[in-house]
Amino acid sequence: MKSIKFLFTLLLFCTISLVAQQKKYVSYTVQKGETMKSIAKVYKISTRDLLRLNPDIGRKPKANTVIIVPNLNYGKHVVEVVEDEGEYHTILPKETLYGISKKYNTTIEQLKKLNPHIAEGLKIGMKIKIPLNVNKEEEVSEATYILHTVVKDETVYNLTRRYEISEEELLQLNPILNDGLKLGMVLKIRIKENTVIDEEDEVLEGVSLFVESLNVEKNINVAIMLPYQINKYTDSTRARSFSKSNSLLTIATDFHMGAAIAIDSLKRKGLSINVNYFDTENSNYKLKTIVDRNDFSNTDIVIGPLFYEKAHWLSKQIDVPVFAPMYSKKQDGLSNNNLIKSDSDDLEERLLDYMKASYKGQNIIVVNDGLEASKSKLWKAVNALKAFDSIQNVEVIKSNKGYIDNTKFKEKLSLDTNNWVLLISDEIVTTAATINNLKGFAEEYNITLLSIDKGKNFDNVDNSFLGQLNFVFASKDFVNMQNPMVKQFFNKFKNTYNSFPSKYAIRGFDVTYDALIRLASKDSLEDGLKAGTSSRISAMFDYNKKLFGSFENKGIFIIQYNPELNPIIIE
């Protein structure tokens, strides 16, 4: 037990050290003659990392260019209040008395009068007294910024709604957007400081068929196993490793943050939850050691390990329900009675089920790239479509090295009914050819373009075209920023960790919250998993159990782009 407490203490230190509660980045105006290299030296960051923070800025920026730099006082108190003496301001690099006087709406003379020692000049880290009863400017240079990495299905419209900023402000901070929003693009986002969550606010689940009925007298014991790799990182390597995008430490820490929000939210509902955290170190040996040295007989749920094969192995070693939190292509062949597969990837089956349920005599055209790799998907889809009741016909159009003659569409499109055009291809050229052809017919014909998912082949497609074609696709993740519960989660996360949640943090919340609330609402976890469909922040959970096998989540959204380019859930 002492080792567990020690591990938790280390984990807590790691988490706190990575998410201080002050501004991590501030803006800085480049002075004449300065280069990114010289600025990086002042702010104790490598030139490469500074350029990564400012991807649209060259190595020799022009004077008065506004860039983002690390806050040297991140994790420290920049301003402290001393009763009856006024405020104290800590001097940052390149600050001047003139700038400070403007910032606090005072005069240089007043500052010198209160701080005689500044006659020798300002020095970084020096504290100076600020006159009482001054009003700070509403807009100051220390605006709070975060870095956002663009993920699949995001649009400029969604980003402006998500972060409550205008499109103009987003473009001003990120000139690279003039070439379009692209997957993996890193954007600077200025966030408002006045977003506040009441201490008693709770994060609630979205509309679902699952109805919670919490038994607050239940004591729930949870084990969370993630590859924190605490022992691997010294203080110097931890920060360096954390900065790498998609690093294992980042994923584990983000997942942990989301899970912690979920547990706190459920505790506020009155649940008694005890949590033990285990660092698997992403090591089979360490995982075996954890199993050998700990008694899990009183544990109700294990969440993790992060990778599916390790979760599958663990489920065979302990008699406890084990939630595998992330999808793996190997999970179809690896199953166990007490293993819960919380992530799904049956997008094709889900889309075909939607089409079958929605079919009302539409004219169906299937477009394929003619490549060997997609041939099985093509005929699987065609055979499934032909099994629909009262279906008239299923037409197939194949591209020739990506090219499709528009007369082929003209021959097969119908003016008398809605045309369903199902794209069975991950090939970029075929996707572009299909959309370019269809957008030319969109005003004359009623067209709905469908795809199994919105993959990389859509990355360079203008969303306005998808809106014109009423684009429909299946997705296992969807964040509706118009949902008050989703906004509440984002705000609570920001106020707790001073950052917005990544997809891994959202996943940590969704899996943890859904698993625990199902257990707390029913006599057993099995009853809870059978209790219906639920929607959380980004994921849907709809569990089914295979005979002598695992519970598997089949929850997948059907998304459609409307003419306003706002993707919405239609089923």
C-alpha positions in Angstrom: 0.0 0.0 0.0 2.9 2.4 0.7 4.3 1.8 -2.8 0.9 2.6 -4.2 0.7 5.9 -2.2 4.2 6.7 -3.2 3.4 6.1 -6.9 0.3 8.3 -6.6 2.3 11.1 -5.0 4.8 10.9 -7.9 1.9 10.9 -10.4 0.3 13.9 -8.7 3.6 15.7 -8.8 4.0 14.9 -12.5 0.5 16.0 -13.4 0.7 19.2 -11.4 4.2 20.1 -12.8 2.8 19.7 -16.3 -0.3 21.8 -15.8 0.4 24.9 -13.8 -2.5 27.3 -13.3 -1.0 30.4 -14.9 -0.6 31.5 -18.4 1.8 29.2 -20.3 2.3 31.5 -23.3 2.2 35.3 -23.7 2.5 37.5 -26.7 5.6 39.5 -27.4 6.2 42.3 -29.9 9.5 41.9 -31.9 11.9 44.8 -31.5 14.1 46.1 -34.4 17.1 43.9 -35.0 15.9 40.9 -33.1 15.8 37.4 -34.5 14.0 34.3 -33.5 17.4 33.0 -32.2 18.0 36.0 -30.0 14.5 36.0 -28.6 14.7 32.2 -28.0 17.8 32.8 -25.9 16.0 35.4 -23.7 13.0 33.1 -23.2 15.1 30.0 -22.5 13.8 28.0 -25.3 15.4 26.4 -28.4 15.0 28.3 -31.7 13.3 25.2 -33.2 10.7 25.1 -30.5 10.1 28.9 -30.8 9.6 28.5 -34.5 7.2 25.6 -33.8 5.2 27.9 -31.6 5.1 30.4 -34.5 4.9 28.3 -37.6 4.0 31.3 -39.8 6.9 33.4 -38.7 10.4 33.3 -40.3 13.8 33.3 -38.5 14.1 37.1 -39.0 10.7 38.6 -38.3 10.0 42.2 -39.0 9.9 44.7 -36.1 6.5 45.0 -34.4 5.5 41.5 -35.4 3.5 39.8 -32.6 4.7 36.3 -31.7 3.9 33.8 -28.9 6.6 33.1 -26.4 6.8 31.0 -23.1 5.8 32.8 -20.0 9.0 32.8 -17.8 6.8 33.2 -14.8 4.6 30.2 -15.6 4.0 28.4 -12.3 5.0 31.4 -10.3 3.1 34.4 -8.9 3.5 37.3 -11.3 1.4 39.7 -9.3 0.9 39.6 -5.6 -1.4 41.8 -3.5 0.0 43.2 -0.2 -2.7 44.7 2.1 -2.5 48.5 2.3 0.5 48.6 0.1 -0.8 47.9 -3.4 0.1 45.4 -6.1 3.5 44.1 -7.0 4.5 43.4 -10.6 7.3 41.0 -11.6 9.4 42.4 -14.5 9.4 40.3 -17.6 11.9 40.3 -20.5 11.9 43.5 -22.6 9.4 45.3 -20.4 9.8 49.1 -20.0 8.5 51.6 -17.5 6.5 53.1 -20.2 4.8 49.8 -21.1 4.1 49.0 -17.4 2.6 52.5 -16.8 0.2 52.0 -19.7 -0.6 48.5 -18.6 -1.7 49.7 -15.1 -3.0 53.1 -16.1 -0.5 55.0 -14.0 2.5 57.3 -14.7 6.2 56.7 -14.9 6.6 59.4 -12.1 4.3 57.4 -9.8 6.2 54.2 -10.4 9.6 55.9 -9.7 8.2 57.5 -6.5 7.0 54.1 -5.2 10.1 52.2 -6.4 13.3 54.3 -5.9 15.5 51.2 -6.7 14.4 51.3 -10.4 16.7 54.2 -10.9 19.4 51.6 -11.5 17.3 50.1 -14.3 14.7 47.3 -14.7 15.9 43.7 -14.3 14.1 40.5 -15.2 12.5 39.1 -12.1 12.5 42.4 -10.2 9.4 43.2 -8.2 8.0 46.7 -8.4 5.1 48.2 -6.5 2.1 49.4 -8.4 -0.1 52.3 -7.1 -3.3 51.4 -5.4 -6.7 51.8 -7.1 -5.4 51.7 -10.7 -7.4 50.2 -13.5 -5.6 47.7 -15.8 -6.3 47.9 -19.4 -8.8 45.4 -20.6 -6.5 44.2 -23.3 -2.9 43.6 -22.2 0.1 42.0 -23.7 -0.3 38.9 -21.5 -3.3 37.5 -23.2 -3.7 33.8 -22.7 -2.9 31.6 -25.7 -3.1 27.9 -26.3 -1.9 25.8 -29.2 -4.5 23.7 -31.0 -3.7 20.8 -33.4 -6.3 20.4 -36.1 -7.9 17.0 -36.0 -10.2 15.1 -38.4 -13.6 16.7 -39.2 -12.8 20.1 -37.7 -13.8 23.3 -39.5 -13.0 27.0 -39.0 -16.6 27.5 -38.1 -16.4 24.8 -35.3 -13.1 26.3 -34.0 -14.6 29.8 -33.7 -17.6 28.4 -31.9 -15.5 26.2 -29.7 -13.2 28.9 -28.5 -15.7 31.8 -28.8 -13.5 33.9 -31.1 -14.2 35.4 -34.5 -13.0 34.0 -37.8 -11.1 37.3 -38.4 -9.2 36.9 -35.1 -8.4 33.3 -35.9 -7.0 34.3 -39.3 -5.1 37.2 -37.9 -3.2 35.0 -35.5 -2.8 32.2 -38.0 -2.1 33.6 -41.6 -1.4 30.0 -42.7 -5.2 29.5 -42.7 -5.4 31.6 -45.9 -4.4 28.3 -47.6 -7.2 26.4 -45.9 -7.5 24.3 -42.7 -5.4 21.2 -42.9 -5.2 18.1 -40.7 -2.3 18.4 -38.2 -2.0 22.1 -38.6 -1.0 23.8 -35.3 -3.0 27.0 -34.6 -2.5 29.7 -32.0 -5.8 30.4 -30.1 -6.4 33.4 -27.9 -8.8 32.5 -25.2 -10.9 34.6 -23.0 -10.1 35.1 -19.3 -13.7 35.5 -18.1 -14.8 31.9 -18.5 -15.7 30.8 -15.0 -17.3 27.6 -13.7 -19.1 27.5 -10.4 -17.5 25.2 -7.9 -20.8 23.3 -7.6 -21.2 22.8 -11.4 -21.2 19.2 -12.6 -20.4 17.7 -15.9 -23.5 15.9 -17.1 -23.9 13.3 -19.9 -25.7 14.1 -23.1 -29.1 12.9 -24.2 -29.2 9.1 -24.2 -31.3 6.0 -23.8 -29.3 5.1 -20.7 -31.0 6.4 -17.6 -28.9 6.9 -14.5 -30.2 5.9 -11.2 -27.3 6.3 -8.8 -26.9 4.3 -5.7 -24.9 6.7 -3.5 -24.5 4.1 -0.8 -22.3 2.1 -3.2 -18.5 2.2 -2.6 -16.7 1.9 -5.9 -13.1 0.9 -6.1 -11.3 1.7 -9.4 -7.8 1.0 -10.7 -6.5 3.1 -13.5 -3.4 1.7 -15.3 -1.6 4.0 -17.7 2.0 4.2 -19.0 3.0 7.4 -17.1 6.7 6.2 -17.2 7.4 8.3 -14.2 10.7 6.6 -13.4 11.9 7.1 -17.0 11.9 10.9 -16.9 14.1 13.2 -14.9 13.0 16.8 -14.3 14.9 17.9 -17.4 13.7 15.1 -19.7 10.1 15.2 -18.5 9.5 18.7 -19.9 11.3 17.9 -23.1 9.4 14.7 -23.7 6.1 16.2 -22.8 6.5 18.8 -25.5 6.6 16.2 -28.3 3.3 15.9 -30.1 1.6 12.5 -29.6 4.2 11.3 -27.1 3.2 8.5 -24.8 3.6 10.7 -21.8 1.3 13.3 -23.3 -1.3 10.7 -24.1 -1.2 9.1 -20.7 -1.2 12.4 -18.8 -4.1 13.8 -20.9 -6.1 10.6 -20.4 -5.5 10.9 -16.7 -6.7 14.5 -16.6 -10.0 13.6 -18.3 -10.5 10.6 -16.0 -9.9 12.8 -13.0 -12.6 15.3 -14.1 -15.0 12.4 -14.6 -14.3 11.0 -11.1 -14.6 14.5 -9.5 -17.9 15.0 -11.3 -19.3 11.7 -10.0 -18.2 12.4 -6.5 -20.1 15.7 -6.6 -23.2 13.6 -7.4 -22.6 11.8 -4.1 -20.8 8.7 -5.2 -18.0 7.2 -3.0 -15.1 6.4 -5.3 -11.7 5.1 -4.3 -9.0 5.3 -7.0 -5.6 3.6 -7.2 -3.3 4.7 -10.0 -0.7 2.3 -11.5 2.2 3.2 -13.8 2.5 0.3 -16.3 5.6 2.0 -17.9 4.4 0.5 -21.1 6.3 -2.7 -20.0 5.0 -6.2 -19.9 7.4 -7.0 -17.1 6.1 -4.0 -15.0 2.5 -5.0 -15.7 3.2 -8.5 -14.5 4.8 -7.1 -11.4 1.8 -5.0 -10.7 -0.5 -8.1 -10.9 1.9 -10.2 -8.7 2.3 -7.5 -5.9 -1.3 -6.2 -5.6 -4.6 -7.7 -4.5 -7.4 -6.8 -6.9 -10.1 -8.9 -5.1 -11.9 -5.7 -3.9 -11.5 -3.8 -7.2 -14.7 -3.2 -9.1 -13.3 -1.9 -12.4 -9.9 -1.6 -14.0 -9.5 1.1 -16.7 -6.5 0.4 -18.9 -3.8 -0.5 -19.7 -3.8 1.9 -22.6 -2.8 -0.5 -25.3 -5.3 -3.3 -26.2 -3.0 -6.3 -26.1 -1.9 -5.5 -22.6 -5.5 -5.0 -21.5 -6.4 -8.3 -23.0 -3.5 -10.0 -21.1 -4.5 -8.4 -17.8 -8.1 -9.6 -18.2 -6.9 -13.1 -18.2 -4.8 -12.6 -15.0 -7.4 -11.0 -12.7 -11.1 -11.6 -12.1 -12.1 -8.0 -12.5 -13.8 -6.2 -15.4 -11.1 -4.6 -17.5 -11.9 -1.6 -19.8 -9.7 -1.4 -22.9 -9.9 2.4 -23.5 -8.4 2.6 -27.1 -9.3 0.9 -30.3 -6.9 -1.6 -31.9 -7.2 -3.5 -35.2 -6.2 -6.6 -33.2 -9.2 -6.5 -30.9 -11.4 -8.5 -33.3 -9.3 -11.6 -32.7 -8.6 -11.1 -29.0 -11.5 -11.5 -26.6 -12.2 -12.5 -23.0 -15.3 -12.7 -20.8 -14.3 -9.9 -18.4 -12.8 -7.6 -21.1 -14.8 -4.6 -22.2 -13.9 -3.1 -25.6 -14.9 0.5 -25.2 -13.9 1.7 -28.6 -15.5 0.7 -31.9 -14.5 0.9 -35.6 -17.5 -0.8 -37.4 -18.1 2.3 -39.5 -19.1 0.5 -42.7 -21.7 -1.7 -41.0 -23.1 1.3 -39.1 -23.5 3.4 -42.3 -25.2 0.6 -44.2 -27.6 0.0 -41.3 -28.4 3.7 -41.4 -29.1 3.6 -45.2 -31.2 0.5 -44.8 -33.3 2.1 -42.0 -33.7 5.3 -44.0 -34.3 3.9 -47.5 -37.4 5.2 -49.1 -36.9 4.5 -52.8 -33.7 6.6 -53.3 -31.7 6.2 -56.5 -28.5 4.6 -55.3 -25.1 5.0 -57.1 -21.9 3.5 -55.7 -18.6 5.1 -56.7 -15.4 3.1 -56.5 -11.7 3.6 -57.5 -11.5 0.2 -59.2 -8.4 -0.7 -57.1 -7.9 -4.2 -55.8 -7.7 -3.0 -52.2 -11.2 -1.6 -52.1 -12.9 -4.3 -54.2 -14.1 -6.4 -51.3 -15.6 -3.3 -49.6 -17.4 -2.4 -52.9 -19.2 -5.7 -53.3 -19.9 -6.1 -49.7 -21.7 -2.7 -49.8 -23.5 -3.5 -53.1 -24.8 -6.8 -51.8 -26.0 -5.2 -48.6 -27.7 -2.5 -50.5 -29.4 -5.0 -52.8 -30.9 -6.7 -49.8 -32.9 -3.6 -48.9 -36.7 -4.0 -49.2 -38.2 -2.8 -52.5 -34.8 -1.7 -53.9 -35.0 -0.9 -57.6 -31.4 -0.9 -58.7 -27.8 -0.2 -57.5 -25.6 1.5 -60.1 -21.8 1.3 -59.9 -19.3 3.9 -61.3 -15.6 3.1 -61.3 -12.9 5.7 -61.9 -10.1 5.2 -64.4 -6.9 6.1 -62.5 -9.0 8.5 -60.5 -10.7 10.2 -63.5 -14.5 10.0 -63.9 -16.3 11.3 -67.0 -19.2 13.5 -65.8 -21.5 11.9 -68.4 -21.4 8.7 -66.3 -23.1 10.6 -63.5 -25.5 12.4 -65.9 -26.6 9.0 -67.2 -27.3 7.6 -63.7 -28.6 10.5 -61.7 -32.4 10.8 -61.4 -34.4 14.0 -61.4 -37.5 12.3 -59.9 -36.0 11.3 -56.5 -33.2 11.8 -54.1 -29.9 10.4 -55.3 -27.7 8.6 -52.8 -24.1 8.6 -54.0 -22.0 6.2 -51.9 -18.3 6.7 -52.2 -16.3 3.4 -51.5 -12.8 4.7 -51.8 -9.9 6.1 -49.7 -8.2 7.3 -52.8 -7.7 11.1 -53.0 -8.1 11.6 -56.8 -11.3 9.5 -57.0 -12.7 11.5 -54.1 -11.9 14.8 -55.7 -13.3 13.7 -59.1 -16.5 12.5 -57.5 -17.1 15.7 -55.6 -16.1 18.0 -58.5 -18.6 16.1 -60.7 -21.4 16.1 -58.2 -21.1 19.8 -57.3 -21.9 20.6 -60.9 -25.2 18.7 -60.7 -26.1 19.9 -57.2 -28.5 22.7 -58.3 -30.4 20.5 -60.7 -30.5 17.2 -58.8 -31.3 16.3 -55.3 -28.0 14.6 -54.2 -26.7 13.2 -50.9 -23.1 12.1 -50.9 -22.3 9.3 -48.4 -19.0 7.8 -47.2 -18.0 5.2 -44.7 -15.9 7.8 -42.9 -14.4 11.3 -43.4 -10.8 10.1 -43.9 -7.7 11.8 -45.2 -9.0 11.7 -48.7 -11.3 14.6 -47.7 -8.6 16.7 -46.1 -8.3 19.1 -49.1 -12.0 19.1 -49.9 -13.7 22.5 -49.3 -16.4 21.9 -46.7 -18.8 24.2 -48.6 -18.9 21.5 -51.3 -19.8 18.9 -48.7 -22.6 21.2 -47.4 -24.0 21.5 -50.9 -24.0 17.7 -51.3 -25.6 17.0 -47.8 -22.5 14.9 -47.0 -23.3 12.0 -44.6 -20.6 9.8 -43.0 -20.1 7.5 -39.9 -17.8 8.6 -37.1 -17.0 7.2 -33.7 -16.2 10.7 -32.3 -18.2 13.9 -32.5 -18.0 17.0 -30.3 -21.0 19.3 -30.5 -19.8 22.6 -29.1 -23.4 23.9 -29.0 -24.3 21.3 -26.4 -24.3 23.1 -23.0 -22.9 20.0 -21.3 -20.0 19.9 -23.7 -19.3 23.6 -23.1 -19.4 23.0 -19.4 -16.9 20.2 -19.6 -14.5 22.3 -21.7 -14.8 25.2 -19.3 -14.3 23.0 -16.2 -11.2 21.4 -17.8 -9.8 24.8 -18.7 -10.4 26.1 -15.2 -8.8 23.0 -13.6 -5.8 22.6 -15.9 -5.5 26.0 -17.6 -5.7 24.4 -21.1 -8.4 22.9 -23.3 -8.8 19.2 -23.5 -7.1 17.1 -26.2 -8.9 14.2 -27.8 -7.1 11.9 -25.3 -8.3 13.9 -22.3 -11.9 13.7 -23.7 -11.5 10.0 -24.2 -10.3 9.7 -20.6 -13.4 11.5 -19.4 -15.8 9.6 -21.6 -14.6 6.1 -20.8 -14.2 6.7 -17.1 -17.5 8.5 -16.6 -19.6 6.1 -18.6 -18.1 3.0 -17.0 -18.5 4.3 -13.4 -22.0 5.7 -13.8 -23.2 2.4 -15.3 -21.8 0.5 -12.4 -23.3 3.0 -9.9 -26.8 2.9 -11.5 -27.3 -0.9 -11.6 -26.8 -3.9 -9.3 -23.9 -5.1 -11.4 -21.6 -3.8 -14.2 -23.1 -6.3 -16.6 -26.6 -4.9 -16.0 -25.2 -1.4 -16.4 -23.6 -2.3 -19.7 -26.8 -3.7 -21.0 -28.9 -0.7 -19.9 -28.9 1.2 -23.2 -27.1 3.8 -25.3 -25.4 6.8 -23.9 -23.6 9.9 -25.4 -20.8 11.6 -23.6 -18.5 14.4 -24.6 -17.4 12.9 -27.9 -18.2 9.2 -27.8 -21.3 7.1 -27.9 -21.5 3.9 -25.9 -23.8 1.0 -26.9 -22.5 -2.2 -25.5 -23.3 -5.7 -26.8 -21.9 -9.0 -25.4 -20.8 -11.7 -27.6 -21.5 -15.3 -26.5 -18.6 -16.4 -24.3 -16.8 -13.2 -25.4 -16.3 -9.6 -24.5 -18.7 -6.7 -24.2 -18.1 -4.6 -27.3 -19.1 -1.0 -27.8 -21.1 -0.5 -31.1 -21.8 3.2 -30.6 -21.1 5.1 -33.8 -22.6 8.5 -34.9 -24.1 9.3 -38.3 -23.0 12.9 -39.1 -24.3 15.2 -41.8 -23.1 18.5 -43.1 -25.9 20.9 -43.5 -25.9 23.9 -45.9 -24.6 26.1 -43.1 -21.5 23.8 -43.0 -22.3 22.8 -39.5 -21.9 19.0 -39.0 -24.8 17.6 -37.0 -25.7 14.2 -35.6 -28.6 12.8 -37.5 -28.6 9.4 -35.9 
